[in-house]
Amino acid sequence: MGALIERLRRGTVREAAADKGFTLIELMVAMMIFSIFLAIMITSIIALTRGASQVQVAAVSTNQELAVFQRLDRQIRYADGINQQG
């Protein structure tokens, strides 16, 4: 009975010693998965940044067009007051 207990103790010690860390393959797989995740995240961040800049450019140009049309409208509305009809 004592030999059986001793064998079980040695077996658990061997298993614990064999399970001290990661293998090179496990680390490479984990790094590959992380790099794929990182590539997807960076791609989506770049797409969001481009979309936001396009929206900002469209908003600025729309505001500029509105200002031009307001100036033109103001000049047309008040042109008869400035130039007297002959």
PDB file of N, CA, C and O in Angstrom:
ATOM      1  N   MET A   1       0.815  -1.187   0.000  1.00  0.00           N
ATOM      2  CA  MET A   1       0.000   0.000   0.000  1.00  0.00           C
ATOM      3  C   MET A   1       0.864   1.259   0.000  1.00  0.00           C
ATOM      4  O   MET A   1       0.534   2.240  -0.666  1.00  0.00           O
ATOM      5  N   GLY A   2       1.950   1.231   0.734  1.00  0.00           N
ATOM      6  CA  GLY A   2       2.845   2.376   0.804  1.00  0.00           C
ATOM      7  C   GLY A   2       3.523   2.632  -0.533  1.00  0.00           C
ATOM      8  O   GLY A   2       3.775   3.783  -0.891  1.00  0.00           O
ATOM      9  N   ALA A   3       3.827   1.547  -1.290  1.00  0.00           N
ATOM     10  CA  ALA A   3       4.472   1.703  -2.594  1.00  0.00           C
ATOM     11  C   ALA A   3       3.506   2.334  -3.594  1.00  0.00           C
ATOM     12  O   ALA A   3       3.913   3.133  -4.437  1.00  0.00           O
ATOM     13  N   LEU A   4       2.246   1.979  -3.499  1.00  0.00           N
ATOM     14  CA  LEU A   4       1.236   2.560  -4.379  1.00  0.00           C
ATOM     15  C   LEU A   4       1.091   4.055  -4.129  1.00  0.00           C
ATOM     16  O   LEU A   4       0.990   4.848  -5.065  1.00  0.00           O
ATOM     17  N   ILE A   5       1.082   4.423  -2.872  1.00  0.00           N
ATOM     18  CA  ILE A   5       0.976   5.847  -2.530  1.00  0.00           C
ATOM     19  C   ILE A   5       2.214   6.589  -3.025  1.00  0.00           C
ATOM     20  O   ILE A   5       2.114   7.706  -3.532  1.00  0.00           O
ATOM     21  N   GLU A   6       3.379   5.964  -2.875  1.00  0.00           N
ATOM     22  CA  GLU A   6       4.614   6.591  -3.344  1.00  0.00           C
ATOM     23  C   GLU A   6       4.611   6.747  -4.858  1.00  0.00           C
ATOM     24  O   GLU A   6       5.056   7.775  -5.369  1.00  0.00           O
ATOM     25  N   ARG A   7       4.120   5.752  -5.584  1.00  0.00           N
ATOM     26  CA  ARG A   7       4.023   5.849  -7.048  1.00  0.00           C
ATOM     27  C   ARG A   7       3.067   6.969  -7.465  1.00  0.00           C
ATOM     28  O   ARG A   7       3.354   7.717  -8.399  1.00  0.00           O
ATOM     29  N   LEU A   8       1.941   7.081  -6.779  1.00  0.00           N
ATOM     30  CA  LEU A   8       0.993   8.147  -7.089  1.00  0.00           C
ATOM     31  C   LEU A   8       1.607   9.525  -6.839  1.00  0.00           C
ATOM     32  O   LEU A   8       1.389  10.464  -7.604  1.00  0.00           O
ATOM     33  N   ARG A   9       2.381   9.626  -5.748  1.00  0.00           N
ATOM     34  CA  ARG A   9       3.041  10.896  -5.468  1.00  0.00           C
ATOM     35  C   ARG A   9       4.057  11.243  -6.553  1.00  0.00           C
ATOM     36  O   ARG A   9       4.130  12.390  -6.994  1.00  0.00           O
ATOM     37  N   ARG A  10       4.829  10.268  -6.975  1.00  0.00           N
ATOM     38  CA  ARG A  10       5.810  10.517  -8.038  1.00  0.00           C
ATOM     39  C   ARG A  10       5.125  10.885  -9.346  1.00  0.00           C
ATOM     40  O   ARG A  10       5.620  11.731 -10.091  1.00  0.00           O
ATOM     41  N   GLY A  11       3.995  10.260  -9.627  1.00  0.00           N
ATOM     42  CA  GLY A  11       3.257  10.561 -10.856  1.00  0.00           C
ATOM     43  C   GLY A  11       2.745  11.996 -10.873  1.00  0.00           C
ATOM     44  O   GLY A  11       2.815  12.674 -11.899  1.00  0.00           O
ATOM     45  N   THR A  12       2.239  12.450  -9.756  1.00  0.00           N
ATOM     46  CA  THR A  12       1.765  13.823  -9.696  1.00  0.00           C
ATOM     47  C   THR A  12       2.919  14.809  -9.745  1.00  0.00           C
ATOM     48  O   THR A  12       2.776  15.902 -10.294  1.00  0.00           O
ATOM     49  N   VAL A  13       4.047  14.443  -9.185  1.00  0.00           N
ATOM     50  CA  VAL A  13       5.215  15.319  -9.236  1.00  0.00           C
ATOM     51  C   VAL A  13       5.720  15.429 -10.662  1.00  0.00           C
ATOM     52  O   VAL A  13       6.093  16.513 -11.112  1.00  0.00           O
ATOM     53  N   ARG A  14       5.731  14.312 -11.376  1.00  0.00           N
ATOM     54  CA  ARG A  14       6.182  14.332 -12.770  1.00  0.00           C
ATOM     55  C   ARG A  14       5.242  15.158 -13.637  1.00  0.00           C
ATOM     56  O   ARG A  14       5.688  15.920 -14.495  1.00  0.00           O
ATOM     57  N   GLU A  15       3.942  15.007 -13.412  1.00  0.00           N
ATOM     58  CA  GLU A  15       2.982  15.786 -14.189  1.00  0.00           C
ATOM     59  C   GLU A  15       3.117  17.276 -13.895  1.00  0.00           C
ATOM     60  O   GLU A  15       3.026  18.098 -14.807  1.00  0.00           O
ATOM     61  N   ALA A  16       3.330  17.626 -12.647  1.00  0.00           N
ATOM     62  CA  ALA A  16       3.487  19.029 -12.302  1.00  0.00           C
ATOM     63  C   ALA A  16       4.777  19.594 -12.887  1.00  0.00           C
ATOM     64  O   ALA A  16       4.800  20.741 -13.333  1.00  0.00           O
ATOM     65  N   ALA A  17       5.834  18.818 -12.892  1.00  0.00           N
ATOM     66  CA  ALA A  17       7.104  19.279 -13.458  1.00  0.00           C
ATOM     67  C   ALA A  17       7.006  19.416 -14.970  1.00  0.00           C
ATOM     68  O   ALA A  17       7.626  20.311 -15.544  1.00  0.00           O
ATOM     69  N   ALA A  18       6.249  18.559 -15.623  1.00  0.00           N
ATOM     70  CA  ALA A  18       6.103  18.624 -17.081  1.00  0.00           C
ATOM     71  C   ALA A  18       5.192  19.778 -17.494  1.00  0.00           C
ATOM     72  O   ALA A  18       5.236  20.208 -18.647  1.00  0.00           O
ATOM     73  N   ASP A  19       4.384  20.277 -16.592  1.00  0.00           N
ATOM     74  CA  ASP A  19       3.419  21.331 -16.913  1.00  0.00           C
ATOM     75  C   ASP A  19       3.858  22.681 -16.340  1.00  0.00           C
ATOM     76  O   ASP A  19       3.043  23.426 -15.795  1.00  0.00           O
ATOM     77  N   LYS A  20       5.134  22.983 -16.466  1.00  0.00           N
ATOM     78  CA  LYS A  20       5.644  24.223 -15.899  1.00  0.00           C
ATOM     79  C   LYS A  20       5.422  25.434 -16.794  1.00  0.00           C
ATOM     80  O   LYS A  20       5.347  26.549 -16.277  1.00  0.00           O
ATOM     81  N   GLY A  21       5.312  25.274 -18.101  1.00  0.00           N
ATOM     82  CA  GLY A  21       5.193  26.436 -18.970  1.00  0.00           C
ATOM     83  C   GLY A  21       4.549  26.084 -20.296  1.00  0.00           C
ATOM     84  O   GLY A  21       3.957  25.019 -20.471  1.00  0.00           O
ATOM     85  N   PHE A  22       4.688  27.025 -21.228  1.00  0.00           N
ATOM     86  CA  PHE A  22       4.112  26.857 -22.552  1.00  0.00           C
ATOM     87  C   PHE A  22       5.186  26.354 -23.514  1.00  0.00           C
ATOM     88  O   PHE A  22       6.378  26.603 -23.334  1.00  0.00           O
ATOM     89  N   THR A  23       4.734  25.653 -24.518  1.00  0.00           N
ATOM     90  CA  THR A  23       5.671  25.238 -25.559  1.00  0.00           C
ATOM     91  C   THR A  23       5.793  26.355 -26.587  1.00  0.00           C
ATOM     92  O   THR A  23       5.002  27.298 -26.602  1.00  0.00           O
ATOM     93  N   LEU A  24       6.784  26.231 -27.429  1.00  0.00           N
ATOM     94  CA  LEU A  24       7.011  27.240 -28.456  1.00  0.00           C
ATOM     95  C   LEU A  24       5.832  27.290 -29.438  1.00  0.00           C
ATOM     96  O   LEU A  24       5.450  28.366 -29.898  1.00  0.00           O
ATOM     97  N   ILE A  25       5.272  26.142 -29.749  1.00  0.00           N
ATOM     98  CA  ILE A  25       4.127  26.085 -30.671  1.00  0.00           C
ATOM     99  C   ILE A  25       2.932  26.807 -30.068  1.00  0.00           C
ATOM    100  O   ILE A  25       2.244  27.556 -30.762  1.00  0.00           O
ATOM    101  N   GLU A  26       2.679  26.588 -28.781  1.00  0.00           N
ATOM    102  CA  GLU A  26       1.550  27.262 -28.131  1.00  0.00           C
ATOM    103  C   GLU A  26       1.736  28.775 -28.147  1.00  0.00           C
ATOM    104  O   GLU A  26       0.784  29.516 -28.392  1.00  0.00           O
ATOM    105  N   LEU A  27       2.947  29.231 -27.889  1.00  0.00           N
ATOM    106  CA  LEU A  27       3.212  30.668 -27.930  1.00  0.00           C
ATOM    107  C   LEU A  27       3.048  31.231 -29.335  1.00  0.00           C
ATOM    108  O   LEU A  27       2.511  32.325 -29.507  1.00  0.00           O
ATOM    109  N   MET A  28       3.505  30.496 -30.333  1.00  0.00           N
ATOM    110  CA  MET A  28       3.380  30.963 -31.714  1.00  0.00           C
ATOM    111  C   MET A  28       1.912  31.033 -32.130  1.00  0.00           C
ATOM    112  O   MET A  28       1.506  31.981 -32.802  1.00  0.00           O
ATOM    113  N   VAL A  29       1.125  30.050 -31.744  1.00  0.00           N
ATOM    114  CA  VAL A  29      -0.301  30.060 -32.079  1.00  0.00           C
ATOM    115  C   VAL A  29      -0.999  31.231 -31.390  1.00  0.00           C
ATOM    116  O   VAL A  29      -1.817  31.919 -32.000  1.00  0.00           O
ATOM    117  N   ALA A  30      -0.672  31.452 -30.123  1.00  0.00           N
ATOM    118  CA  ALA A  30      -1.282  32.565 -29.399  1.00  0.00           C
ATOM    119  C   ALA A  30      -0.889  33.907 -30.027  1.00  0.00           C
ATOM    120  O   ALA A  30      -1.724  34.804 -30.144  1.00  0.00           O
ATOM    121  N   MET A  31       0.363  34.045 -30.425  1.00  0.00           N
ATOM    122  CA  MET A  31       0.803  35.285 -31.062  1.00  0.00           C
ATOM    123  C   MET A  31       0.141  35.471 -32.414  1.00  0.00           C
ATOM    124  O   MET A  31      -0.184  36.600 -32.783  1.00  0.00           O
ATOM    125  N   MET A  32      -0.066  34.408 -33.158  1.00  0.00           N
ATOM    126  CA  MET A  32      -0.725  34.488 -34.452  1.00  0.00           C
ATOM    127  C   MET A  32      -2.180  34.918 -34.289  1.00  0.00           C
ATOM    128  O   MET A  32      -2.660  35.770 -35.037  1.00  0.00           O
ATOM    129  N   ILE A  33      -2.879  34.344 -33.329  1.00  0.00           N
ATOM    130  CA  ILE A  33      -4.264  34.725 -33.072  1.00  0.00           C
ATOM    131  C   ILE A  33      -4.337  36.186 -32.648  1.00  0.00           C
ATOM    132  O   ILE A  33      -5.211  36.921 -33.107  1.00  0.00           O
ATOM    133  N   PHE A  34      -3.425  36.612 -31.776  1.00  0.00           N
ATOM    134  CA  PHE A  34      -3.408  38.002 -31.336  1.00  0.00           C
ATOM    135  C   PHE A  34      -3.094  38.948 -32.490  1.00  0.00           C
ATOM    136  O   PHE A  34      -3.684  40.025 -32.579  1.00  0.00           O
ATOM    137  N   SER A  35      -2.176  38.566 -33.372  1.00  0.00           N
ATOM    138  CA  SER A  35      -1.842  39.444 -34.503  1.00  0.00           C
ATOM    139  C   SER A  35      -3.008  39.542 -35.489  1.00  0.00           C
ATOM    140  O   SER A  35      -3.220  40.606 -36.071  1.00  0.00           O
ATOM    141  N   ILE A  36      -3.761  38.472 -35.691  1.00  0.00           N
ATOM    142  CA  ILE A  36      -4.945  38.532 -36.551  1.00  0.00           C
ATOM    143  C   ILE A  36      -5.985  39.461 -35.933  1.00  0.00           C
ATOM    144  O   ILE A  36      -6.577  40.281 -36.634  1.00  0.00           O
ATOM    145  N   PHE A  37      -6.208  39.338 -34.642  1.00  0.00           N
ATOM    146  CA  PHE A  37      -7.140  40.221 -33.939  1.00  0.00           C
ATOM    147  C   PHE A  37      -6.686  41.672 -34.030  1.00  0.00           C
ATOM    148  O   PHE A  37      -7.501  42.567 -34.255  1.00  0.00           O
ATOM    149  N   LEU A  38      -5.405  41.905 -33.858  1.00  0.00           N
ATOM    150  CA  LEU A  38      -4.860  43.258 -33.933  1.00  0.00           C
ATOM    151  C   LEU A  38      -5.003  43.840 -35.335  1.00  0.00           C
ATOM    152  O   LEU A  38      -5.314  45.022 -35.484  1.00  0.00           O
ATOM    153  N   ALA A  39      -4.782  43.028 -36.359  1.00  0.00           N
ATOM    154  CA  ALA A  39      -4.935  43.496 -37.737  1.00  0.00           C
ATOM    155  C   ALA A  39      -6.384  43.888 -38.029  1.00  0.00           C
ATOM    156  O   ALA A  39      -6.636  44.890 -38.697  1.00  0.00           O
ATOM    157  N   ILE A  40      -7.318  43.109 -37.534  1.00  0.00           N
ATOM    158  CA  ILE A  40      -8.735  43.430 -37.731  1.00  0.00           C
ATOM    159  C   ILE A  40      -9.088  44.729 -37.016  1.00  0.00           C
ATOM    160  O   ILE A  40      -9.807  45.563 -37.567  1.00  0.00           O
ATOM    161  N   MET A  41      -8.593  44.908 -35.806  1.00  0.00           N
ATOM    162  CA  MET A  41      -8.884  46.126 -35.052  1.00  0.00           C
ATOM    163  C   MET A  41      -8.284  47.360 -35.724  1.00  0.00           C
ATOM    164  O   MET A  41      -8.947  48.392 -35.828  1.00  0.00           O
ATOM    165  N   ILE A  42      -7.043  47.261 -36.178  1.00  0.00           N
ATOM    166  CA  ILE A  42      -6.394  48.404 -36.824  1.00  0.00           C
ATOM    167  C   ILE A  42      -7.111  48.765 -38.119  1.00  0.00           C
ATOM    168  O   ILE A  42      -7.295  49.944 -38.419  1.00  0.00           O
ATOM    169  N   THR A  43      -7.515  47.765 -38.882  1.00  0.00           N
ATOM    170  CA  THR A  43      -8.241  48.014 -40.125  1.00  0.00           C
ATOM    171  C   THR A  43      -9.559  48.730 -39.856  1.00  0.00           C
ATOM    172  O   THR A  43      -9.912  49.669 -40.569  1.00  0.00           O
ATOM    173  N   SER A  44     -10.281  48.296 -38.839  1.00  0.00           N
ATOM    174  CA  SER A  44     -11.556  48.945 -38.529  1.00  0.00           C
ATOM    175  C   SER A  44     -11.345  50.363 -38.003  1.00  0.00           C
ATOM    176  O   SER A  44     -12.147  51.249 -38.299  1.00  0.00           O
ATOM    177  N   ILE A  45     -10.296  50.593 -37.237  1.00  0.00           N
ATOM    178  CA  ILE A  45     -10.020  51.951 -36.746  1.00  0.00           C
ATOM    179  C   ILE A  45      -9.669  52.872 -37.901  1.00  0.00           C
ATOM    180  O   ILE A  45     -10.112  54.020 -37.930  1.00  0.00           O
ATOM    181  N   ILE A  46      -8.881  52.390 -38.854  1.00  0.00           N
ATOM    182  CA  ILE A  46      -8.526  53.203 -40.022  1.00  0.00           C
ATOM    183  C   ILE A  46      -9.768  53.514 -40.848  1.00  0.00           C
ATOM    184  O   ILE A  46      -9.925  54.636 -41.329  1.00  0.00           O
ATOM    185  N   ALA A  47     -10.649  52.535 -41.017  1.00  0.00           N
ATOM    186  CA  ALA A  47     -11.884  52.769 -41.774  1.00  0.00           C
ATOM    187  C   ALA A  47     -12.773  53.794 -41.071  1.00  0.00           C
ATOM    188  O   ALA A  47     -13.364  54.653 -41.726  1.00  0.00           O
ATOM    189  N   LEU A  48     -12.872  53.710 -39.754  1.00  0.00           N
ATOM    190  CA  LEU A  48     -13.668  54.688 -39.011  1.00  0.00           C
ATOM    191  C   LEU A  48     -13.072  56.082 -39.128  1.00  0.00           C
ATOM    192  O   LEU A  48     -13.811  57.058 -39.259  1.00  0.00           O
ATOM    193  N   THR A  49     -11.758  56.190 -39.083  1.00  0.00           N
ATOM    194  CA  THR A  49     -11.106  57.494 -39.194  1.00  0.00           C
ATOM    195  C   THR A  49     -11.340  58.101 -40.575  1.00  0.00           C
ATOM    196  O   THR A  49     -11.633  59.291 -40.695  1.00  0.00           O
ATOM    197  N   ARG A  50     -11.210  57.285 -41.606  1.00  0.00           N
ATOM    198  CA  ARG A  50     -11.465  57.785 -42.967  1.00  0.00           C
ATOM    199  C   ARG A  50     -12.914  58.219 -43.132  1.00  0.00           C
ATOM    200  O   ARG A  50     -13.182  59.260 -43.732  1.00  0.00           O
ATOM    201  N   GLY A  51     -13.830  57.453 -42.619  1.00  0.00           N
ATOM    202  CA  GLY A  51     -15.244  57.816 -42.705  1.00  0.00           C
ATOM    203  C   GLY A  51     -15.541  59.111 -41.980  1.00  0.00           C
ATOM    204  O   GLY A  51     -16.294  59.948 -42.477  1.00  0.00           O
ATOM    205  N   ALA A  52     -14.952  59.278 -40.804  1.00  0.00           N
ATOM    206  CA  ALA A  52     -15.175  60.511 -40.045  1.00  0.00           C
ATOM    207  C   ALA A  52     -14.597  61.714 -40.767  1.00  0.00           C
ATOM    208  O   ALA A  52     -15.204  62.784 -40.764  1.00  0.00           O
ATOM    209  N   SER A  53     -13.437  61.558 -41.384  1.00  0.00           N
ATOM    210  CA  SER A  53     -12.851  62.692 -42.109  1.00  0.00           C
ATOM    211  C   SER A  53     -13.667  63.033 -43.355  1.00  0.00           C
ATOM    212  O   SER A  53     -13.789  64.206 -43.708  1.00  0.00           O
ATOM    213  N   GLN A  54     -14.221  62.037 -44.017  1.00  0.00           N
ATOM    214  CA  GLN A  54     -15.068  62.308 -45.178  1.00  0.00           C
ATOM    215  C   GLN A  54     -16.344  63.041 -44.763  1.00  0.00           C
ATOM    216  O   GLN A  54     -16.795  63.946 -45.464  1.00  0.00           O
ATOM    217  N   VAL A  55     -16.914  62.660 -43.647  1.00  0.00           N
ATOM    218  CA  VAL A  55     -18.108  63.345 -43.149  1.00  0.00           C
ATOM    219  C   VAL A  55     -17.767  64.785 -42.784  1.00  0.00           C
ATOM    220  O   VAL A  55     -18.549  65.698 -43.052  1.00  0.00           O
ATOM    221  N   GLN A  56     -16.611  64.987 -42.177  1.00  0.00           N
ATOM    222  CA  GLN A  56     -16.213  66.342 -41.804  1.00  0.00           C
ATOM    223  C   GLN A  56     -15.997  67.215 -43.034  1.00  0.00           C
ATOM    224  O   GLN A  56     -16.399  68.379 -43.044  1.00  0.00           O
ATOM    225  N   VAL A  57     -15.369  66.668 -44.070  1.00  0.00           N
ATOM    226  CA  VAL A  57     -15.156  67.426 -45.307  1.00  0.00           C
ATOM    227  C   VAL A  57     -16.495  67.766 -45.959  1.00  0.00           C
ATOM    228  O   VAL A  57     -16.684  68.878 -46.452  1.00  0.00           O
ATOM    229  N   ALA A  58     -17.417  66.816 -45.960  1.00  0.00           N
ATOM    230  CA  ALA A  58     -18.735  67.080 -46.541  1.00  0.00           C
ATOM    231  C   ALA A  58     -19.474  68.162 -45.754  1.00  0.00           C
ATOM    232  O   ALA A  58     -20.145  69.004 -46.351  1.00  0.00           O
ATOM    233  N   ALA A  59     -19.362  68.152 -44.443  1.00  0.00           N
ATOM    234  CA  ALA A  59     -20.035  69.165 -43.627  1.00  0.00           C
ATOM    235  C   ALA A  59     -19.442  70.550 -43.870  1.00  0.00           C
ATOM    236  O   ALA A  59     -20.178  71.533 -43.958  1.00  0.00           O
ATOM    237  N   VAL A  60     -18.132  70.632 -43.978  1.00  0.00           N
ATOM    238  CA  VAL A  60     -17.490  71.931 -44.222  1.00  0.00           C
ATOM    239  C   VAL A  60     -17.882  72.470 -45.590  1.00  0.00           C
ATOM    240  O   VAL A  60     -18.208  73.650 -45.721  1.00  0.00           O
ATOM    241  N   SER A  61     -17.854  71.620 -46.607  1.00  0.00           N
ATOM    242  CA  SER A  61     -18.216  72.094 -47.944  1.00  0.00           C
ATOM    243  C   SER A  61     -19.693  72.482 -48.019  1.00  0.00           C
ATOM    244  O   SER A  61     -20.046  73.430 -48.719  1.00  0.00           O
ATOM    245  N   THR A  62     -20.549  71.768 -47.313  1.00  0.00           N
ATOM    246  CA  THR A  62     -21.961  72.130 -47.282  1.00  0.00           C
ATOM    247  C   THR A  62     -22.162  73.490 -46.624  1.00  0.00           C
ATOM    248  O   THR A  62     -22.954  74.304 -47.097  1.00  0.00           O
ATOM    249  N   ASN A  63     -21.452  73.730 -45.545  1.00  0.00           N
ATOM    250  CA  ASN A  63     -21.555  75.034 -44.879  1.00  0.00           C
ATOM    251  C   ASN A  63     -21.043  76.162 -45.772  1.00  0.00           C
ATOM    252  O   ASN A  63     -21.618  77.250 -45.795  1.00  0.00           O
ATOM    253  N   GLN A  64     -19.976  75.904 -46.498  1.00  0.00           N
ATOM    254  CA  GLN A  64     -19.446  76.920 -47.406  1.00  0.00           C
ATOM    255  C   GLN A  64     -20.416  77.209 -48.544  1.00  0.00           C
ATOM    256  O   GLN A  64     -20.608  78.366 -48.917  1.00  0.00           O
ATOM    257  N   GLU A  65     -21.024  76.170 -49.097  1.00  0.00           N
ATOM    258  CA  GLU A  65     -22.013  76.363 -50.159  1.00  0.00           C
ATOM    259  C   GLU A  65     -23.216  77.146 -49.645  1.00  0.00           C
ATOM    260  O   GLU A  65     -23.735  78.015 -50.345  1.00  0.00           O
ATOM    261  N   LEU A  66     -23.654  76.851 -48.452  1.00  0.00           N
ATOM    262  CA  LEU A  66     -24.778  77.573 -47.858  1.00  0.00           C
ATOM    263  C   LEU A  66     -24.434  79.050 -47.676  1.00  0.00           C
ATOM    264  O   LEU A  66     -25.272  79.914 -47.932  1.00  0.00           O
ATOM    265  N   ALA A  67     -23.220  79.348 -47.240  1.00  0.00           N
ATOM    266  CA  ALA A  67     -22.802  80.741 -47.068  1.00  0.00           C
ATOM    267  C   ALA A  67     -22.774  81.473 -48.402  1.00  0.00           C
ATOM    268  O   ALA A  67     -23.181  82.632 -48.480  1.00  0.00           O
ATOM    269  N   VAL A  68     -22.293  80.803 -49.461  1.00  0.00           N
ATOM    270  CA  VAL A  68     -22.249  81.422 -50.786  1.00  0.00           C
ATOM    271  C   VAL A  68     -23.660  81.725 -51.279  1.00  0.00           C
ATOM    272  O   VAL A  68     -23.910  82.821 -51.780  1.00  0.00           O
ATOM    273  N   PHE A  69     -24.580  80.783 -51.150  1.00  0.00           N
ATOM    274  CA  PHE A  69     -25.947  81.000 -51.605  1.00  0.00           C
ATOM    275  C   PHE A  69     -26.655  82.070 -50.778  1.00  0.00           C
ATOM    276  O   PHE A  69     -27.479  82.812 -51.313  1.00  0.00           O
ATOM    277  N   GLN A  70     -26.352  82.163 -49.496  1.00  0.00           N
ATOM    278  CA  GLN A  70     -26.946  83.227 -48.681  1.00  0.00           C
ATOM    279  C   GLN A  70     -26.443  84.596 -49.119  1.00  0.00           C
ATOM    280  O   GLN A  70     -27.221  85.548 -49.182  1.00  0.00           O
ATOM    281  N   ARG A  71     -25.152  84.709 -49.423  1.00  0.00           N
ATOM    282  CA  ARG A  71     -24.616  85.988 -49.916  1.00  0.00           C
ATOM    283  C   ARG A  71     -25.233  86.359 -51.260  1.00  0.00           C
ATOM    284  O   ARG A  71     -25.604  87.510 -51.492  1.00  0.00           O
ATOM    285  N   LEU A  72     -25.336  85.366 -52.141  1.00  0.00           N
ATOM    286  CA  LEU A  72     -25.931  85.619 -53.452  1.00  0.00           C
ATOM    287  C   LEU A  72     -27.394  86.026 -53.303  1.00  0.00           C
ATOM    288  O   LEU A  72     -27.850  86.951 -53.975  1.00  0.00           O
ATOM    289  N   ASP A  73     -28.118  85.358 -52.446  1.00  0.00           N
ATOM    290  CA  ASP A  73     -29.515  85.700 -52.210  1.00  0.00           C
ATOM    291  C   ASP A  73     -29.649  87.117 -51.659  1.00  0.00           C
ATOM    292  O   ASP A  73     -30.522  87.872 -52.088  1.00  0.00           O
ATOM    293  N   ARG A  74     -28.800  87.471 -50.725  1.00  0.00           N
ATOM    294  CA  ARG A  74     -28.847  88.810 -50.146  1.00  0.00           C
ATOM    295  C   ARG A  74     -28.556  89.876 -51.195  1.00  0.00           C
ATOM    296  O   ARG A  74     -29.208  90.920 -51.220  1.00  0.00           O
ATOM    297  N   GLN A  75     -27.577  89.615 -52.063  1.00  0.00           N
ATOM    298  CA  GLN A  75     -27.251  90.590 -53.106  1.00  0.00           C
ATOM    299  C   GLN A  75     -28.377  90.721 -54.113  1.00  0.00           C
ATOM    300  O   GLN A  75     -28.667  91.826 -54.570  1.00  0.00           O
ATOM    301  N   ILE A  76     -29.013  89.629 -54.464  1.00  0.00           N
ATOM    302  CA  ILE A  76     -30.112  89.689 -55.433  1.00  0.00           C
ATOM    303  C   ILE A  76     -31.326  90.380 -54.830  1.00  0.00           C
ATOM    304  O   ILE A  76     -31.983  91.166 -55.513  1.00  0.00           O
ATOM    305  N   ARG A  77     -31.637  90.109 -53.572  1.00  0.00           N
ATOM    306  CA  ARG A  77     -32.804  90.717 -52.930  1.00  0.00           C
ATOM    307  C   ARG A  77     -32.673  92.230 -52.800  1.00  0.00           C
ATOM    308  O   ARG A  77     -33.638  92.964 -53.009  1.00  0.00           O
ATOM    309  N   TYR A  78     -31.484  92.686 -52.457  1.00  0.00           N
ATOM    310  CA  TYR A  78     -31.315  94.113 -52.198  1.00  0.00           C
ATOM    311  C   TYR A  78     -30.657  94.855 -53.361  1.00  0.00           C
ATOM    312  O   TYR A  78     -30.246  96.004 -53.195  1.00  0.00           O
ATOM    313  N   ALA A  79     -30.549  94.235 -54.516  1.00  0.00           N
ATOM    314  CA  ALA A  79     -29.926  94.889 -55.666  1.00  0.00           C
ATOM    315  C   ALA A  79     -30.784  96.025 -56.191  1.00  0.00           C
ATOM    316  O   ALA A  79     -30.244  97.027 -56.659  1.00  0.00           O
ATOM    317  N   ASP A  80     -32.105  95.901 -56.129  1.00  0.00           N
ATOM    318  CA  ASP A  80     -32.959  96.977 -56.653  1.00  0.00           C
ATOM    319  C   ASP A  80     -32.904  98.205 -55.766  1.00  0.00           C
ATOM    320  O   ASP A  80     -33.169  99.305 -56.249  1.00  0.00           O
ATOM    321  N   GLY A  81     -32.573  98.071 -54.498  1.00  0.00           N
ATOM    322  CA  GLY A  81     -32.439  99.224 -53.619  1.00  0.00           C
ATOM    323  C   GLY A  81     -31.146  99.979 -53.853  1.00  0.00           C
ATOM    324  O   GLY A  81     -31.089 101.189 -53.638  1.00  0.00           O
ATOM    325  N   ILE A  82     -30.120  99.291 -54.284  1.00  0.00           N
ATOM    326  CA  ILE A  82     -28.829  99.929 -54.520  1.00  0.00           C
ATOM    327  C   ILE A  82     -28.812 100.609 -55.902  1.00  0.00           C
ATOM    328  O   ILE A  82     -28.388 101.757 -56.034  1.00  0.00           O
ATOM    329  N   ASN A  83     -29.267  99.900 -56.895  1.00  0.00           N
ATOM    330  CA  ASN A  83     -29.275 100.439 -58.258  1.00  0.00           C
ATOM    331  C   ASN A  83     -30.694 100.947 -58.557  1.00  0.00           C
ATOM    332  O   ASN A  83     -31.635 100.166 -58.695  1.00  0.00           O
ATOM    333  N   GLN A  84     -30.816 102.255 -58.650  1.00  0.00           N
ATOM    334  CA  GLN A  84     -32.124 102.832 -58.968  1.00  0.00           C
ATOM    335  C   GLN A  84     -32.478 102.546 -60.427  1.00  0.00           C
ATOM    336  O   GLN A  84     -31.647 102.645 -61.330  1.00  0.00           O
ATOM    337  N   GLN A  85     -33.701 102.201 -60.607  1.00  0.00           N
ATOM    338  CA  GLN A  85     -34.141 101.946 -61.980  1.00  0.00           C
ATOM    339  C   GLN A  85     -34.262 103.273 -62.718  1.00  0.00           C
ATOM    340  O   GLN A  85     -34.780 104.255 -62.186  1.00  0.00           O
ATOM    341  N   GLY A  86     -33.780 103.280 -63.933  1.00  0.00           N
ATOM    342  CA  GLY A  86     -33.686 104.503 -64.690  1.00  0.00           C
ATOM    343  C   GLY A  86     -34.862 104.778 -65.489  1.00  0.00           C
ATOM    344  O   GLY A  86     -34.912 105.792 -66.185  1.00  0.00           O
TER     345      GLY A  86
END
